[in-house]
Amino acid sequence: MQVTRNKVIGVVGFIFLIGYVISVWWSIEPDILEPEVLQNERGEDVVGYATTSSLISTMETLLDKPGGWLSNDIMPPSVMMDNMPAFEFGALEQSRDLALIMRKEFSRSQSQSTADADLLAAHSKLNIEHTSWLVPSAESEYREAIKLLKLYRAKISDTENSNAQFYARADNLNEWLKEVQKRLGSMSQRLSASVGQDRLNTDLAGDTAARQSTSSMASLEIKTSWWKIDDVLYESRGSAWALLNFMKAIEVDFADVLEKKNAEVSLRQIIRELEATQQTVWSPMVLNGDGFGLVANHSLVMANYISRANAAVIDLTNLLSQG
């Protein structure tokens, strides 16, 4: 009887060990992607190819990395993992934002022009719930979106097809940067809330005539649950990873615009700050010490890099807005 019990304990322990090893392997974050460039017959870079390819490669990497798309898995060991699914969601949110701007701004010449049908359908498919696993599954919809993005990329690469375009203009780029600012600002606030903050309500600041639907308190205590601190951190890392991929592609497609505005250095500063967010987390767990306490607070460190990247994005937006 004792021998049988020992065998059962040994088998269960071995299964848990295998599951742990698989979890560690599947939790390895993907490398930063370099932009893809295509040149036409005149030796010029095809405008929009790098940005579209970056979005395609980012989504393909999320789907094809070890373990595949984990956010909708309902079987162990992935159902017990939360860091990589949080990373996936952060990257997906940035991808959705870029797809939206490509549909609304980059592919349209003016406010009354028609949106590209492939981009419209791709953006719709990217917006399916990331945890959907039955019919349709998140993976199947995202792969359909990738196919549609490849169709759009093929159209803008065809010199004989003038119906599909990618317009690299300062005003278009600014529209995307405004979305980036909102994402980075939100991430910075959520990361900073790891230690808890008493924040003043500034919702209506700057406009004496401003109103809101219901009243709210003058100050609020904001604190992230200790159970969610690692999720917020890895969601921010995933978001910064995808944004870094896109920024490197933007540097290629909008090179002339950036040069005219003398804004190349500003974009490189954003890239540098985002690269800092991808440093290896050597601690076996995300620590949540006080701001000036004895134990490190990884969320505050990440918030610092995110805030500096956001400040650089604001500077770039101001440069692009100038005549």
N, C-alpha and C positions, 0 to 999 in steps of 0.2 A: 504493500500500500504506500509506504514511504517512498519507494523507488518510483512508482507511478506519479506521485505528487511532484517529486523532483523533476521528472521528465516534463510534466505539464508546465512547471515554473520555468524550466529551461527553454521550452519551445516558445512560451509567451514572451520571455525576455529576449529571445533571438528575434522574434517578430518586431518587437518594439525597437530593437537596435537597427534592424533593416529599415524600418519606417523613419527612424531618426536620421539615418545616413541619407535616405532619399530626400527627406525634407531639407537637409542642409544643401544637397546638390541642387534641388529645385529653387532654393532661395538665393542662388548666385545671381546678382544683378547683371544685366547685359552691358556690354561695352558701349561707349559713345560712338555714334555713327558719323562717318565722314560723308560730305555731300557728293552726289553723283553729278557729273557734268557731261552734256552732249553738245557737240558742235555741228553747225550746219555746213553747207557746201562752201561758204565763204570763210570758214574757220572761226565763226562767231559762236559764242555760247547761246544755246536755245533758252530764251527767257522763260522762266517758270519750271524748267525741267528739274532743277536742283530742289526746289521747294516741294514740288509734287512727289518727286522720288523720295525725299526725306520723310514725308507723311506715309508713303507706301512702305518704306523700309522700317519705320518705327512700328507700324501696326503688324507687319510680318514678323518682326523680331519678338514682339509680345506674344504672338500666336505660336511661334516655332521654337521658342527658347526651351530649355529642359523643363519638362512637365507640362508644356503648352500653356493654355489659358487656364489659370487656377481659380479665378474668381467665382466660377459657377460649378466647381466640382463638389459633389456630394458624397464622395468616398474618401476614406483615409488613404494616405496621410494628409492629402491636400486640404480636406475639410477642416483639419485642425490647424492649418497654417493661416496666418493673417497678415504677415509682413509683405509677402510677395503679392497677394491680392490687393493690398493697399497701394503698393507700387504700381500695379497694373492700372488701377482706377485713376491715380494721379496722372499717369501718362495718357490714358484714354481721354481725360477731360481736356488736356492740352490739344490732343488730336482733334477732338470735336470742335474746339474753338478755331483751329486753323482751317478745318474743312468748312466751317460756317463762313469765315472771312474769304476763303477761296471762292465760295459760291456767291457771296454777296458783293465782294469788292474786287478781288484779283482778276476774276474772269469777266468782269463787266466794265464797259467803257464809260457808262454814265448811269444816272439813277433810273432811267426808263428803259434801259437795255434788258434783254431777256437773259435769265440765268441759264448756265449750261446744264443740260438735262442730266448728264452723267454725274456732275458734281452735286446736283440737287438730290439725286437718288442715293449717292454715296453718303452724303451728310445724314440723310434720313436713316440709313442702315447703321451708321455709327452710333445713333442715338438709342438703339435698343438697350434695354436694361443689361448691365454687364454681368449680372448674376443669373440671367436666363439660361436654363440648361435643357429644357424639353424641346418644344417646337414653337417658334424657331429658336435654335440655340444661339448664344452670343457669338461663338466662333464662326458659325455658318454665315451669319449676317455680316460680320466684320470681313470675312473673306470675299463676300460679294461686293462689299464696299471697296476693297482693294482692287478687284477686277474693274470696277467702274472708274476708279482713279487711274488705272493703267490705260483705259480707253481714252480718258481725257489727256493723259500724258502723250499718248500716241498722236492725238489730233493736233496738239500744239507743236509737236515735233515735225509734222508734215508741212513742208513749205508750200504745198499746193492746196492746203486746206486753210482758208482764212476765216472759217466760221467759228472756230474755237481759238481763244486768245488768253494770254496771261499778261496783265498790264502791271508793269513794275513802275509805280508812281509813288511819290512821297505821300500823297493823301491816302492812297490805298494802304501803304505800310503803316501809317499812323493809326488807321482803324484797327488793325490787328494789334498794334502795340497798346492801344487802350484796353483791349481784352486781356492782354498779358498783365497790365498793371493791376487790373481787378483780381486776377488769379493770384499774383504774387502778394498783393496786399492782404488778401484773405488768408493765404498760407502763413504769412508772417504773424498775423494776429492769433491764429490758432496755435502756432508753435509757441508764441510768447505766453499763452494762457496755461502752459504746463505748470507754472509756479503760482498761478492765480493772480489776478489783477483787479483793482477797483477802478473801473473805467467810467469817465464822465460821458454822459449821453450827448453826442455831437450830431445827432441825426438831422437836426434842423438848423445847424449853425450856418451863418452867413446870409440868411434870408429871413427878414422879420415877418414876411407875409407867408412863409412856408407853414404847411399844416400836415398832419398825419392822421390816419384812420382812427387809431385808439391812443390814449395817453400811455406814457411810459415813465419809468423812474428816472430821476436826475442822474443817478449813478448805478452801476451794476457790478456785481462781483462775478468775474469771468474766470473759470478754472476748468481745464480739461480733466476728465476722469483719468485716474492713473491707469485704468484698464485700457484706455484709448490712446495713451501717449505715444506708444510705439507705432500705432496705426497712422496717426497724424504725421509722424516723422517720415515713415516710409512712403506715405502718399505724397509728401512734399518732395522726397527724393525722386520718385517716379515722374512727378510733374516737371521737376527741374531737368531730369534726364531727357525727356521728350522735347522740352523747350530748348535745351542746348542743341539737340539735333536740328531743330528748325532754325535756330539763330545762325548756325553755320551755313545752312542752305540759303537763308536770306542774304547773308554776306555775299554770296555768289550772284544771285538773281538781281539784287538791288545795288550792285557794285557802283554803277554809274550814278544813281541817285545819291548814294552815300558819299561818293567822291565830290559831287557837285555841292552838297551841303556841308562838306568837310566833317562828316560824321562817322568815318571809318573807325576812329579810335574809340568813340562812344560805344559802338557795337562790340568791338573787341573787349571792352571793359565788362560789358554784360556777359560775354562768353567766359571771361576769366572768373567772374563771380559764380557763374553757374557751374563751372568746372570744379570749384572748391566744394560745392555741395555733394559731389560724387566721390569724395574721399572715403576710404574704407573705414567702417565702424569697427574698431578693434575690440570693443567691449562685447562680451557675450549677451548683454542685454542693454536696452536703452535706459540710461540713468536719468534720474529726475531730481537732482539736488537743487538746493536753493541757488538763487542768482550768484551770491558770493559765499556759498557754503563750502564745506570740505569736499563734497562729492560733485562731480561734473554734472552738467545739465546739457545733454545732447540736443534737446529741442531748442534751447536758447542759442547754441552755436549755429544750428541750421537757420534759425530765424535771423541771425546776424547776416549770413550770406544772402539769404532771400531778400532781406531789406535793402542791402547794398545793390543787389541786382535790380530791384525795383526802382531805386533811386537813379541808377544808370539808365533804365528804360525811360523814366520821366525826362531825364536830360536829353536823350535821343529824340523823344517826342517833341520837345521844345525846339531842338535844332531843325527837325524836319518841317516844323510849322513856320519857320522863318522864311522870308522871301529870298 
